[in-house]
Amino acid sequence: MVLKGLIAVVVLYLALLGRSAWKQGEFAQFVRSLALVTALLGAIVAFVAVFIWIDRG
């Protein structure tokens, strides 16, 4: 339940940031930045998953 609330807060925050970027004409930069952060977090998660997988084997 707490996780769903946290996800909702993050989504709401990102929506408000996107709306602000849209009004300032910087939505493309916002999307690029969001994609970069998502890719970096994905790379970290993948690295940790591979490390755990290797450690178990």
TAJOFEN-V128934 format. One record per pair of residues at least 6 apart in sequence whose ideal C-beta (glycine too) atoms are under 6 Angstrom apart, sorted by sequence separation. I is the first residue (numbers start at 1). J is the second residue. D is the distance in whole Angstrom. If there is no record, write none. Layout:
((I/J/D) (I/J/D))
This chain:
((21/27/5) (21/30/4) (18/30/6))
